[in-house]
Amino acid sequence: MPHSNRVSGNASLLFLYVDMDAASVPQECCTLSISPLLHELIHRMATLPPLYDPDGPPAQIAAVLLNELIAMPTERLHLPITRSSKLRMIADALMDNPADRRTVAEWAQAVALGERTLMRIVLAETGMTFSRWRQQLQIIVAIQKLSAGNTVQSVSEALGYESVSAFITMFKKALGKSPARYFSEREAGQTGPGETCRDTNCKLRRMPEVRDALNGLSKRGWLELERFVSDDLDAEA
């Protein structure tokens, strides 16, 4: 499937290649929510050689990683962009100026289309109405800016909202939670509020996902997994 990606300036990028026969991964382009456990496993796999002993510790890490990967929920952060040059022009303009509040009729005039024609193109090519498609783009821009350290107020202004509350309402309607809760859940450590836990075994077992992902793992398997993951966990602490 032809595709491309762009990374914001404050991001780091790791590519995880999964054989289609190795796990039941989604068959369409999508964004997955990443648990703390999966985050650590991906970082650890990135330090290992691509060709490893199928019976060795790296294979155990890979197996746990795949089990965790297929359990991850799909995030609603995909922005469909088609081959339509008209739609791409609008998307590029909105990325450059997400506060642009032109109506469908005004955008149609800007790209030399009829209003109904533009609405039909957007719905046919993206499966969304124009307003929903534009909102999806704004959500993606908002997450990029908030991840870069911008305040909720500055992001709401950059997106053209008259008030912070209006922006938060849109964010909650789209993602089911406020910006503060959305990021706090993703930035939470492996311990609860006010707790510390330096032991690798303790850190791993505090992750809710580990109870299912590692169910039945032998004691030796745990020891091997701890040894391979501990360096990265200590570095994050």
Secondary structure, DSSP 8 states (H G I E B T S, - for coil): --------TT---------TTTS---SS--EE---HHHHHHHHHHTTS-SS--TTSHHHHHHHHHHHHHTT--EES------S-HHHHHHHHHHHH-TT----HHHHHHHTT--HHHHHHHHHHHHSS-HHHHHHHHHHHHHHHHHHTT--HHHHHHHTT-SSHHHHHHHHHHHHSS-HHHHHHHHH--SS-TT-----HHHHHHHSTTHHHHTTT--HHHHHHHHHHHHHHHHHH-
